[in-house]
Amino acid sequence: MSSRLTSTHIGGPEENPVLALDSTRAEFNGNPDSLFFNDGKRRIDFVLVYEDESKNASEKKGSVMRRRFFEGSLMNLGVELEATQSVMDEKLVYVKVHMPFEVLCTYAEVLHIKLPIQPNDLAQQSSAYNCFTRHFYPSEDVIAKEPDFFTAPFRKDQLKCFCVKDREQFFTPAVRSRMAYYILSRAPYDIKGSVKKFGISKLLDGGVYKAAYPLHDSRFNVKSKEPDCPNERFLLYNEWAHPKSFYKMQPLDLIRKYFGEKIGIYFAWLGFYTVMLTLAAAVGLGCFIYGYTTRESSTWSKEVCDPQIGGEIIMCPQCDQICPYWRLNTTCESSKRLCIFDNYGTLVFAIFMSVWVTLFLEFWKRYQAELEHDWDTVEFLQQEEQLRPEYEAKCVYERVNPVTQVCVSLYAAVSCGISTVLFWVLLIIASVVGVIVYRLAMFINFSAKLRTDLKYTKELEPFKEYVTPQMATSITASIISLIIIMILNNFYEKVAIWITDFELPRTKTEYENSLTLKMFLFQFVNYYSSCFYIAFFKGKVVGYPGQPVYWFGAFRNEECDPGGCLTELTTQLSIIMTGKAVWNNIQEVLLWVKNLIFRHCTQVGSEKVIPRWEQDYQLQPIGKLGLFYEYLEMVIQFGFVTLFVASFPLAPLLALFNNLCEIRVDAWKFTTQSRRVVPEKAQDIGAWQPILQGVAILAVATNAAIIAFTSDMIPRLVYYWAISVSPHSDGSNHTMTGFINSSLSVFNITDFNGNSNPNVDTLYRDFRNPPNHPNQYEYSIHYWHVIAAKLAFMIVVEHIVYFTKFMLSYMIPDVPEALKEQIKRERYLTQVILHETNIKHFKELMKPVADNLQDEIEESELNLRL
């Protein structure tokens, strides 16, 4: 049955305009762990909550009629309802929904749900990875291993082909809830002429119902007393969400069984990403230790800190009028900090991360293919994806599918999404420009007052060598950028959802993919724009002391820290990454506090026994977007880890610590603080996969550009291999001695416009011709040598890394060959089993006919003989 026919099937009681009355109220039987109606036989598959209109004077008559119509539609479809007055709040009524077996069979066929037909007796292959990690999984005595079956899409007329040992256990609670939600999302609540309004989502938005959710099977910290309750929530809390289980691998099969494949695939991806981060974090930490231990021995830092070299070099002011001249050795500490990150180890680590991200994505594809096989979602999109109710309600055209020859509904709309997206991207860029102007203005202020304040404040005097105007400006600007990012995020969400709703995608997968691309574009510009500015634009177009470049004719373009912009980029990354993680954890804590206050207010002074459905109502609902924000948070983090890792080797380590907490916090949230989500099928991580691949490709270019144009690695290499020896120097041995002088240019102070100047020439960071040169203050030949080396480095490194990525992608197949063979074998055996079962069933049906024919033939032969 097609999804369009299904929508017609859920047409509701057109033949009964009087509509259904409220269900008879049933008294609570006093069993807080019960998951059944009062008769103890019919399982509760879903719960609807509304305020009793007789006890709520503000209840509108229209809402009552829509609710009654809706419940009547459900009962006409064969769904059974039971209403119970709330124990804690007499205004609330809980409508419990039960799906009889016949209804379940009907919609299992509609949704093409795969169900077991025979135990799978094929030997399961075990990888070396599983052999290592199996010691960290929960004991099978606690969480039993899920049995493996051959499965096939359910067909009601082939019921005998399936393993139906117990009708009540044939469909799992997760599958039952999924089918119940499918009916609820398509049952009509109002019909006016040819216009039909349907779906529980609209009723929830309109306040007709206050909540709709499936039930948890038990309390998270206490086992249920029901004899047949599997206590899966209790097991998940103790073996997965509890802090004591931080070292254990995730029980993915149980997560998938309880919450559905969509949440299962998210936690599988997050766990795999965290495991791979362990390797990146170890290498990044080694790179950091190497830079930290060699910072004192670096020729750069030695010359800067040497009173005879850096102490004798007077540098030009970095702003007009109020900025003083300064000696190079005042930046000794910042130069040492720069050497921690700007070294050859960083180059090796950046190349390693380019290879790491390729291995991560390729091995994830293989692992994902194994999960698709184990969780029976290999052919999900082709068989089970249904149209969204919103699409079915608004589609106005139909066309014939050339493959199936079935009429498919279309929706015609002129999308204004591109212009809206561009508008918000320009708004982000405007906010970045605002932060840049702040940096320019505050740098002047810090340059004029900061040194004086530190000098005359005894408590702060020990920090005067560390707190420079550049550092103070960078830290405060980074904090402001973080605040702006958090504020604008709230607007992006609403705009992206509005655009996607207007586009009206056909299926939920298409809806989420479209929303994902828009939100990631917003967040990409929002989070990374300031980092791109510092890495590739700041300090690149500043002119020279006698002729600086101004913004808006008033603000002198800011220069990099004397040690370079790499330190500022590191500061920006660390503040945004850490601040974002802290803010997300604060939100989780606030959620817990909100739940705690709500439960305390509703239960204070009460000793009543609270039923399972009321306990779940007191939990927080999962938003419509579900896991969207969890994915978005991790993908933004993935961008920080890969795009700018050349400037901050500790980024993978910070991400690792964050993810170890994130897994348990998310597990704790889903099992203890949130209502049970509606289980959903998912084959993969959706549109996030191509986004990750795009970030991985861009990361090669950004890291190569950071090393080439932001760090001083290429100028040092040019000096070491070319400038330090003949014919540019008198020496015959390659050396870094003298690099400081070669990286500075001389400026004649008389070229300042009437300012008070010292009686010596000053220097500034650039490669320009000296005064009295025929082309004074123009770029020198040394500058063009460095630029050529930077471009050559970037092109060569990019091509080598891209070629390596391509070869790795080619050599590592997305699906293991053994798994391909096993999938083919299982498909063949499934067809054989179904064929043999059908033949056997046909023989059983034909046996009475054959026996009758045989008897008739024998009687006719006997008559002939007589």
C-alpha positions in Angstrom: 0.0 0.0 0.0 1.4 3.4 -1.0 1.8 6.2 1.5 -0.8 8.3 -0.5 -3.3 5.5 -0.2 -2.5 5.3 3.5 -3.4 8.9 3.9 -6.8 8.2 2.3 -7.2 5.2 4.6 -6.8 7.4 7.6 -9.6 9.5 6.4 -11.5 9.6 9.7 -15.2 9.4 10.3 -16.5 11.3 7.3 -19.6 9.2 7.5 -20.2 10.2 11.1 -20.2 14.0 11.4 -21.6 13.8 15.0 -18.1 12.7 16.1 -17.0 10.6 19.0 -17.6 11.5 22.7 -15.0 11.5 25.3 -13.8 8.1 26.4 -15.1 6.7 29.7 -12.8 7.7 32.6 -11.1 4.7 34.2 -9.8 4.8 37.8 -6.1 4.3 38.4 -5.6 0.8 39.7 -2.8 1.8 42.1 0.1 0.0 40.3 2.8 2.6 39.6 4.8 0.3 37.3 1.9 -0.8 35.1 2.3 -0.3 31.3 -1.2 -1.6 30.5 -4.8 -0.5 30.6 -6.8 -1.3 33.8 -7.5 -4.8 32.6 -3.8 -5.6 32.7 -3.9 -7.0 29.1 -3.9 -4.2 26.6 -0.4 -2.5 26.4 -0.2 1.3 26.4 1.5 2.3 23.2 1.1 6.0 23.5 -0.2 8.6 25.9 -2.1 11.9 25.1 -2.6 14.5 27.8 -5.2 17.3 27.8 -6.8 19.6 30.3 -10.4 18.6 31.4 -12.7 21.3 29.9 -15.2 20.8 32.7 -12.5 22.0 35.2 -10.9 24.6 33.0 -13.2 27.6 32.2 -10.9 28.9 29.6 -11.1 25.8 27.5 -12.5 26.7 24.1 -15.4 24.9 22.5 -13.5 24.5 19.3 -10.6 22.7 21.0 -13.1 20.3 22.6 -14.7 19.5 19.3 -11.3 19.0 17.6 -10.2 16.7 20.3 -13.4 14.6 20.2 -13.2 14.4 16.5 -9.6 13.3 16.7 -10.3 10.6 19.3 -13.3 9.4 17.2 -11.0 9.1 14.2 -8.6 7.0 16.1 -11.4 4.7 17.4 -12.8 4.3 13.9 -9.4 3.2 12.8 -9.5 0.4 15.3 -7.3 2.1 18.0 -8.5 1.5 21.5 -8.5 4.4 24.1 -8.8 4.6 27.8 -9.0 7.9 29.7 -7.8 8.3 33.3 -8.0 11.3 35.6 -4.7 12.6 36.9 -3.7 11.6 40.4 -1.7 14.7 41.0 -3.6 17.4 39.1 -7.4 16.9 38.7 -7.4 19.2 35.7 -5.3 16.8 33.6 -6.7 13.8 31.8 -4.5 11.0 30.3 -5.7 9.2 27.2 -3.9 5.9 26.9 -3.7 4.5 23.3 -3.6 0.8 22.5 -2.9 -0.7 19.1 -4.7 -4.1 18.7 -2.8 -6.8 16.9 -4.9 -6.5 13.7 -4.2 -2.8 13.5 -0.5 -3.4 14.1 -0.4 -5.9 11.3 -2.1 -3.5 8.9 0.3 -0.6 9.6 3.4 -2.9 9.7 2.6 -3.7 6.1 2.0 0.0 5.3 5.4 1.0 6.8 7.2 -2.1 5.3 8.5 -3.0 8.8 11.0 -5.9 8.7 10.1 -8.7 11.1 11.8 -12.0 11.9 11.0 -15.1 9.8 13.6 -17.5 11.0 16.7 -17.5 13.4 19.9 -16.6 11.5 22.3 -19.5 11.8 25.1 -18.0 9.8 28.4 -17.6 11.6 28.9 -13.9 12.6 32.3 -12.4 11.7 34.3 -10.8 14.4 36.8 -8.0 13.6 40.1 -7.3 15.5 38.5 -4.1 16.8 35.7 -6.1 18.4 38.1 -8.5 19.9 39.8 -5.6 21.7 36.7 -3.7 22.8 34.6 -6.6 23.9 36.3 -6.5 27.3 34.8 -3.1 27.9 31.2 -4.0 27.0 28.7 -4.7 29.7 28.4 -8.3 30.8 26.1 -10.5 28.7 24.6 -11.7 32.0 23.4 -8.2 32.6 22.5 -7.1 29.0 21.7 -10.2 27.0 22.8 -10.3 23.4 20.0 -9.7 20.9 19.1 -12.8 18.9 19.7 -12.6 15.2 17.0 -13.4 12.7 16.4 -13.5 9.0 13.9 -10.7 8.4 11.5 -9.6 5.6 9.0 -6.8 5.1 5.8 -7.7 6.8 2.8 -8.8 4.8 -0.5 -9.5 6.5 -1.4 -12.3 4.1 1.8 -14.1 4.9 1.6 -14.0 8.7 2.4 -17.7 9.0 5.8 -17.0 7.4 6.9 -15.0 10.4 8.0 -16.1 13.9 4.8 -15.3 15.8 5.4 -17.1 19.1 3.4 -14.6 21.1 1.2 -12.0 19.6 1.8 -9.5 22.4 5.6 -9.9 22.0 5.8 -10.1 18.2 6.0 -6.3 17.9 8.5 -4.7 20.2 7.3 -1.7 22.3 9.5 0.6 20.1 7.9 -0.6 16.9 4.4 -0.3 18.4 5.0 3.3 19.5 6.4 4.1 16.0 3.2 2.8 14.4 1.0 4.5 16.9 2.7 7.8 16.2 2.2 7.2 12.4 -1.5 6.9 13.0 -1.6 9.9 15.4 0.2 12.1 12.9 -2.3 11.3 10.1 -5.7 11.0 11.9 -8.0 14.0 11.1 -9.4 16.4 13.7 -11.4 18.6 11.5 -13.1 18.5 8.0 -14.6 21.5 6.3 -15.8 20.6 2.8 -12.9 19.2 0.9 -10.3 20.6 3.3 -9.1 18.0 5.9 -6.9 19.0 8.9 -5.0 16.2 10.5 -2.1 15.3 12.7 -1.2 15.3 16.4 1.5 17.9 15.8 -1.1 20.6 14.9 -3.2 19.7 18.0 -0.1 20.0 20.2 0.8 23.4 18.7 -2.8 24.6 19.1 -2.9 23.6 22.8 -5.7 21.0 22.3 -3.3 18.4 23.8 -0.6 19.3 26.2 1.7 16.4 25.5 1.9 13.1 23.5 4.6 10.5 24.2 5.3 6.8 24.5 6.1 5.4 28.0 9.4 4.5 29.6 9.2 0.9 30.7 10.4 1.6 34.3 11.9 4.1 36.5 15.6 4.7 35.7 16.9 3.9 39.2 14.5 1.3 40.4 13.5 -2.0 38.7 9.9 -2.4 37.8 7.8 -5.0 39.8 5.9 -6.0 36.7 6.9 -9.7 36.0 7.3 -9.3 32.2 9.0 -5.9 32.2 12.4 -6.0 30.6 13.6 -2.9 32.7 15.6 -1.6 29.7 15.6 1.9 31.0 17.0 0.7 34.3 19.7 -1.3 32.5 20.6 1.7 30.2 21.0 4.0 33.2 23.2 1.6 35.2 25.4 0.3 32.3 25.5 3.4 30.1 24.4 6.7 31.6 25.7 6.3 35.2 29.1 8.0 35.9 30.5 4.7 37.2 30.2 3.3 33.6 32.4 6.0 32.0 35.0 3.4 30.9 32.5 1.0 29.3 31.6 0.8 25.7 28.1 1.8 24.8 25.4 -1.0 24.6 24.4 0.1 21.1 22.0 -2.8 20.4 20.0 -2.0 23.5 20.1 1.8 22.8 18.8 1.0 19.3 16.1 -1.3 20.6 14.9 1.1 23.2 15.2 4.5 21.5 15.2 3.5 17.8 17.8 3.4 15.1 18.1 7.1 14.7 19.4 7.7 18.3 21.4 4.5 18.0 23.3 5.7 14.9 24.0 9.0 16.6 25.6 7.4 19.7 27.4 5.0 17.5 28.9 7.9 15.5 29.7 9.9 18.6 31.4 6.9 20.2 33.4 6.1 17.0 34.5 9.8 16.7 35.6 9.8 20.3 37.7 6.6 19.9 39.4 8.1 16.8 40.0 11.4 18.7 42.1 9.4 21.2 44.8 8.9 18.5 44.6 12.5 17.3 44.7 13.8 20.9 47.8 11.7 21.7 49.7 13.0 18.7 48.6 16.6 19.4 49.7 16.4 23.0 53.1 15.1 21.8 53.4 18.0 19.4 52.5 20.4 22.2 55.1 18.9 24.6 57.7 19.1 21.9 57.0 22.8 21.4 56.9 23.5 25.1 60.2 21.8 25.8 62.0 23.5 22.9 60.6 27.0 23.3 63.6 28.2 25.3 66.1 26.8 22.8 64.5 28.3 19.8 66.8 30.8 17.9 63.8 33.1 17.5 63.0 33.4 21.2 66.7 33.6 22.1 67.3 36.6 19.8 64.1 38.3 20.9 64.9 37.8 24.6 68.6 38.7 24.3 69.2 42.2 25.8 72.1 42.6 23.3 69.8 41.8 20.3 66.1 42.3 21.1 66.9 44.8 23.8 68.7 47.1 21.3 66.0 47.0 18.6 63.5 49.9 18.8 60.2 49.1 17.1 57.8 51.6 15.5 54.6 52.5 17.3 51.6 50.3 16.5 49.0 53.1 16.6 49.0 56.8 15.9 50.0 59.5 18.4 49.4 57.8 21.7 51.3 54.5 21.2 54.9 54.6 22.3 58.1 53.2 20.8 59.0 49.9 22.3 61.9 47.5 22.4 61.6 44.1 20.9 62.6 42.2 24.0 59.4 43.3 25.7 57.7 40.6 23.7 60.0 37.9 25.1 57.2 35.9 26.8 54.8 36.1 23.8 57.6 34.9 21.6 58.2 31.9 23.8 54.4 31.1 23.7 54.5 31.4 19.9 57.3 28.8 19.7 55.1 26.3 21.5 52.8 26.2 18.5 54.9 27.6 15.6 57.4 24.8 15.1 58.1 21.9 12.8 56.1 19.5 14.9 53.0 21.5 14.1 53.6 21.0 10.4 53.9 17.2 10.9 50.7 17.2 13.0 48.7 19.2 10.4 49.6 16.6 7.8 48.8 13.8 10.2 45.4 15.3 10.9 44.6 15.5 7.2 45.3 11.8 6.9 43.5 11.1 10.2 40.3 12.8 9.1 40.3 10.6 5.9 40.8 7.5 7.9 38.1 8.5 10.3 35.5 9.1 7.6 36.4 5.9 5.6 36.4 3.6 8.6 33.2 5.2 9.8 31.5 4.3 6.5 32.6 0.7 7.0 31.4 0.7 10.6 28.1 2.3 9.5 27.7 -0.4 6.9 28.0 -3.1 9.6 25.4 -1.3 11.7 23.0 -1.1 8.7 23.4 -4.8 8.4 23.1 -5.6 12.1 20.1 -3.3 12.5 18.3 -4.3 9.3 18.3 -0.8 7.7 20.2 -1.6 4.5 17.1 -1.0 2.3 15.3 1.4 4.6 15.1 4.5 2.4 13.8 2.5 -0.6 11.1 0.7 1.3 10.0 2.5 4.5 10.3 6.3 4.0 6.9 7.8 4.1 5.6 11.2 3.1 5.4 13.9 5.8 1.8 14.7 6.9 2.5 18.4 6.3 3.5 17.6 2.7 0.4 15.5 2.2 -1.9 18.2 3.5 -0.4 21.0 1.3 0.5 19.2 -2.0 -1.6 20.4 -4.9 -0.3 18.7 -8.0 0.1 15.1 -9.0 2.3 13.4 -11.5 2.8 9.7 -12.5 6.0 8.1 -11.2 7.7 6.6 -14.3 8.9 3.6 -12.4 5.9 2.7 -10.3 3.2 4.2 -12.5 1.6 5.6 -9.2 0.4 9.2 -8.9 2.8 11.1 -6.7 1.8 14.4 -5.1 3.8 17.6 -5.7 4.0 20.9 -4.0 4.7 24.0 -6.0 6.3 26.9 -4.2 8.6 29.7 -5.1 11.5 29.5 -2.7 12.9 32.7 -1.2 15.3 30.6 0.9 18.5 31.7 -1.0 17.9 35.4 -0.4 17.1 34.9 3.2 20.1 32.8 3.8 22.3 35.4 2.1 20.8 38.1 4.3 21.6 36.3 7.5 25.1 35.5 6.3 25.7 39.2 5.6 24.3 39.9 9.0 27.0 37.6 10.5 29.7 39.3 8.5 28.4 42.7 9.7 28.8 41.4 13.3 32.3 40.3 12.5 33.1 43.7 11.2 31.7 45.2 14.4 34.1 43.1 16.4 37.0 44.1 14.2 36.2 47.8 14.8 36.0 47.0 18.5 39.5 45.5 18.3 40.9 48.6 16.6 39.4 51.0 19.1 40.3 48.9 22.2 43.8 48.3 21.0 44.4 52.1 21.0 42.9 52.3 24.5 44.9 49.4 25.9 48.1 50.7 24.3 47.7 54.0 26.1 46.7 52.8 29.5 47.4 49.1 30.1 51.1 49.4 30.6 50.8 52.3 32.9 48.0 50.7 35.0 50.1 47.5 35.4 53.2 49.4 36.3 51.6 51.4 39.1 49.4 48.6 40.4 51.6 46.4 42.6 49.2 43.5 42.6 49.3 43.3 38.8 52.9 44.1 38.2 54.0 40.4 38.0 51.7 40.1 34.9 53.0 43.1 33.0 55.3 40.9 30.9 52.4 38.6 29.9 49.5 41.0 29.5 50.2 42.9 26.3 47.8 45.3 24.5 47.5 42.7 21.7 46.7 39.9 24.2 44.2 42.0 26.1 42.5 43.0 22.9 42.4 39.5 21.6 41.0 37.9 24.7 38.2 40.5 25.2 37.3 40.4 21.5 37.1 36.6 21.6 34.7 36.8 24.6 32.6 39.3 22.8 32.6 37.1 19.6 31.4 34.2 21.7 28.6 36.2 23.2 27.5 37.4 19.8 27.6 33.8 18.5 25.4 32.5 21.2 22.9 35.4 20.7 22.6 35.0 17.0 22.2 31.2 17.2 18.7 31.7 18.5 17.7 33.8 15.5 19.3 31.3 13.0 17.3 28.5 14.3 14.0 30.2 13.7 14.9 31.5 10.3 16.3 28.1 9.1 13.2 26.3 10.3 10.9 28.9 8.6 12.7 28.6 5.3 12.6 24.8 5.4 8.9 24.7 6.4 8.2 27.0 3.4 10.1 24.7 1.1 7.9 21.7 2.3 10.2 18.7 1.7 8.4 15.4 0.9 9.9 13.1 3.6 11.3 13.7 7.0 14.8 12.7 5.8 14.6 15.3 3.1 13.3 17.9 5.7 16.2 17.2 8.1 18.8 17.2 5.3 17.5 20.6 4.0 17.5 22.1 7.5 20.9 20.6 8.2 22.5 22.4 5.3 21.0 25.7 6.1 21.8 25.6 9.8 25.4 24.4 9.1 25.9 27.3 6.7 24.7 29.8 9.3 26.8 28.2 12.1 29.9 27.8 9.8 30.0 31.6 9.2 29.0 32.4 12.7 31.6 30.3 14.5 34.5 30.3 12.1 34.4 33.9 10.5 36.4 35.4 13.4 39.0 32.7 13.1 39.3 33.1 9.4 39.7 36.9 9.9 42.6 36.4 12.4 44.2 33.6 10.3 44.1 35.1 6.8 43.2 38.8 7.0 44.5 40.4 10.1 47.8 42.1 9.7 48.0 41.4 6.0 47.1 44.8 4.7 48.5 47.4 7.1 50.8 49.4 5.0 54.0 50.7 6.7 54.6 53.2 9.5 54.6 56.3 7.4 51.6 55.3 5.4 49.2 53.0 7.3 45.9 51.6 6.1 42.7 52.9 7.8 39.2 51.4 8.2 36.5 53.9 7.4 39.1 56.6 7.3 39.4 56.6 11.2 40.7 53.3 12.5 44.2 52.2 11.7 44.2 48.6 10.6 45.4 46.4 13.4 48.7 44.6 13.1 49.5 41.2 14.4 51.2 40.6 17.7 55.0 41.0 17.3 55.2 37.3 17.5 52.6 36.9 14.7 48.9 36.2 14.5 49.2 32.5 15.3 49.1 33.1 19.1 45.9 35.2 18.7 44.3 32.5 16.6 45.1 30.0 19.3 43.5 32.2 21.9 40.4 32.7 19.8 40.0 28.9 19.2 40.6 28.0 22.9 38.1 30.6 24.1 35.3 29.7 21.7 35.8 25.9 22.0 35.9 26.1 25.8 33.2 28.6 26.1 30.9 26.7 23.8 31.4 23.5 25.8 30.9 25.2 29.1 27.7 26.9 27.9 26.3 23.6 26.6 27.0 21.9 29.9 25.3 24.8 31.8 22.2 24.2 29.7 22.2 20.5 30.7 22.5 21.5 34.3 19.7 24.0 34.0 17.5 21.2 32.4 18.2 19.0 35.4 17.3 21.9 37.8 14.1 22.6 35.9 13.0 19.0 36.1 13.9 18.9 39.8 11.9 22.0 40.6 8.9 20.8 38.6 8.8 17.4 40.3 9.2 19.0 43.7 6.3 21.4 43.1 4.0 18.7 41.8 4.8 16.2 44.5 5.3 18.3 47.6 3.2 17.1 50.5 1.8 14.2 48.5 2.0 10.6 49.4 -0.1 9.4 46.5 1.1 6.6 44.2 1.9 8.1 40.9 1.3 6.0 37.7 3.9 5.5 35.1 2.3 7.9 32.6 2.2 10.8 35.1 5.8 10.2 36.1 6.8 10.5 32.4 4.7 13.6 31.9 6.8 15.4 34.6 9.9 14.9 32.4 11.1 17.3 29.7 9.8 16.7 26.1 12.3 16.1 23.3 12.1 19.0 20.8 10.8 18.5 17.3 14.4 18.5 15.9 15.5 15.8 18.3 19.1 15.0 17.7 19.7 17.9 15.3 21.4 20.1 17.9 23.5 17.2 19.2 24.8 16.6 15.7 25.3 20.3 15.1 27.4 20.7 18.2 29.6 17.8 17.4 30.1 18.8 13.7 31.0 22.4 14.7 33.5 20.9 17.1 34.8 18.7 14.3 35.4 21.9 12.3 37.5 23.4 15.1 39.5 20.2 15.4 40.3 19.9 11.7 40.1 23.4 10.1 42.5 25.2 12.5 44.5 22.4 14.1 47.8 23.8 12.8 47.4 26.7 15.2 46.2 24.7 18.2 47.4 21.1 18.5 45.5 20.7 21.8 42.1 21.0 20.1 41.7 17.2 19.7 42.5 16.8 23.4 39.9 19.3 24.5 37.4 17.7 22.1 38.2 14.3 23.5 37.5 15.4 27.1 34.3 17.2 26.0 33.1 14.1 24.1 33.8 11.7 27.0 31.5 13.9 29.1 29.1 14.5 26.2 28.3 10.8 25.7 27.4 10.3 29.4 25.6 13.6 29.7 23.5 12.8 26.6 22.8 9.3 27.9 21.8 10.7 31.3 19.5 13.2 29.6 17.8 10.7 27.4 17.3 8.1 30.2 16.5 10.2 33.2 15.5 13.8 32.2 13.5 13.4 29.0 10.3 11.6 28.0 10.9 8.6 25.8 11.4 9.7 22.2 9.3 8.3 19.4 11.5 5.6 17.9 12.6 6.4 14.3 14.3 4.5 11.6 17.6 5.8 10.2 20.1 4.3 7.8 23.0 6.7 8.3 23.8 10.1 9.8 22.1 11.8 6.8 23.3 15.1 5.4 26.0 15.3 8.1 28.1 12.8 6.2 28.7 15.1 3.1 29.2 18.0 5.4 32.0 16.2 7.3 33.6 15.3 4.0 33.4 18.9 2.8 35.0 20.1 6.1 37.7 17.5 5.7 38.6 18.7 2.2 38.6 22.4 3.3 40.7 21.5 6.3 43.7 20.6 4.0 43.6 24.1 2.4 43.1 26.0 5.7 45.9 24.2 7.5 48.3 24.6 4.6 47.4 28.3 4.4 47.8 28.8 8.2 51.3 27.3 8.1 52.2 29.2 4.9 50.7 32.6 5.6 49.9 32.9 9.3 53.0 31.3 10.9 56.6 32.2 10.4 57.7 28.8 9.4 58.1 29.5 5.7 60.1 32.8 6.3 62.4 30.8 8.6 62.9 28.1 6.1 63.7 30.6 3.4 66.2 32.3 5.6 67.8 29.0 6.7 68.2 27.5 3.2 68.7 30.6 1.1 69.3 33.9 2.9 71.8 32.7 5.6 74.3 31.5 3.0 76.1 33.0 0.0 75.4 35.1 -2.0 72.9 36.7 0.5 75.2 36.3 3.4 78.9 35.9 4.2 78.4 32.6 5.9 78.8 29.2 4.2 76.8 27.2 6.8 73.0 27.2 7.1 72.0 28.9 10.3 69.1 30.7 11.9 71.3 33.3 13.5 70.3 36.7 12.3 66.8 35.8 11.3 65.3 38.5 13.5 67.2 41.3 11.7 66.3 39.8 8.3 62.5 39.8 9.2 62.5 43.5 10.1 62.6 46.5 7.9 64.1 49.9 8.7 62.0 53.1 8.8 63.4 56.6 8.8 61.7 58.5 11.6 61.9 61.7 9.7 59.2 60.3 7.5 56.7 60.6 10.3 54.6 63.6 10.0 55.9 65.9 12.6 55.8 63.5 15.5 58.2 63.4 18.4 60.7 60.7 17.6 63.8 59.1 19.1 67.2 59.9 17.7 67.6 56.5 16.1 66.0 54.6 13.2 63.2 52.3 14.1 62.1 48.9 12.7 58.9 47.2 11.8 57.9 43.7 10.8 57.9 43.4 7.0 60.1 42.8 4.0 60.5 46.2 2.5 63.3 48.3 1.0 65.1 50.7 3.5 65.1 54.5 3.3 67.2 56.1 0.5 66.7 53.0 -1.7 65.5 53.9 -5.2 62.2 52.1 -4.4 62.1 52.9 -0.7 59.4 51.2 1.4 58.4 49.1 -1.5 58.4 45.3 -1.2 62.0 43.9 -1.4 63.2 40.9 -3.4 63.2 39.0 -0.1 59.5 39.5 0.2 58.8 38.0 -3.2 61.1 35.1 -2.4 59.0 34.4 0.7 55.7 34.8 -1.2 56.9 32.3 -3.9 58.0 29.9 -1.2 54.6 30.2 0.6 52.7 29.5 -2.6 54.9 26.7 -3.6 54.6 25.1 -0.1 50.8 25.4 -0.2 50.4 23.9 -3.6 52.8 21.0 -3.0 51.4 20.1 0.4 47.8 20.3 -0.8 48.5 18.1 -3.8 50.4 15.5 -1.7 47.8 15.4 1.0 44.8 15.3 -1.5 46.5 12.5 -3.4 47.1 10.6 -0.2 43.4 11.2 0.8 42.3 10.0 -2.6 44.4 6.8 -2.4 43.2 6.0 1.1 39.6 6.5 0.0 40.1 4.2 -3.0 41.9 1.5 -1.0 39.4 1.4 1.9 36.0 0.1 0.6 32.9 1.6 2.2 31.5 -1.9 2.7 33.8 -4.8 3.7 33.8 -7.5 1.1 32.9 -10.2 3.7 29.9 -8.1 4.7 28.8 -7.8 1.1 28.9 -11.5 0.7 27.0 -12.0 3.9 24.3 -9.6 2.9 23.9 -11.3 -0.5 23.7 -14.7 1.3 21.1 -13.5 3.8 19.0 -12.0 1.0 19.1 -15.3 -0.9 18.2 -17.4 2.1 15.4 -15.0 3.0 13.9 -15.5 -0.4 14.3 -19.2 -0.2 12.7 -19.3 3.3 9.7 -17.2 2.1 9.3 -19.2 -1.0 9.4 -22.6 0.8 7.1 -21.2 3.5 4.6 -20.0 0.9 4.7 -23.4 -0.9 4.2 -25.2 2.4 1.3 -22.9 3.2 -0.2 -23.5 -0.2 0.1 -27.2 0.2 -1.7 -27.0 3.5 -4.5 -25.0 1.9 -4.7 -27.3 -1.0 -4.5 -30.6 1.0 -8.3 -30.7 1.8 -9.1 -30.1 -1.9 -6.6 -32.7 -3.0 -8.0 -35.2 -0.5 -11.6 -34.5 -1.7 -10.5 -35.0 -5.3 -8.7 -38.2 -4.4 -11.8 -39.5 -2.7 -14.0 -38.6 -5.7 -11.6 -40.3 -8.1 -11.5 -43.4 -6.0 -15.3 -43.5 -5.8 -15.7 -43.0 -9.6 -13.2 -45.8 -10.3 -15.1 -48.1 -7.9 -18.4 -47.3 -9.6 -16.8 -48.1 -13.0 -15.6 -51.5 -11.7 -19.1 -52.2 -10.4 
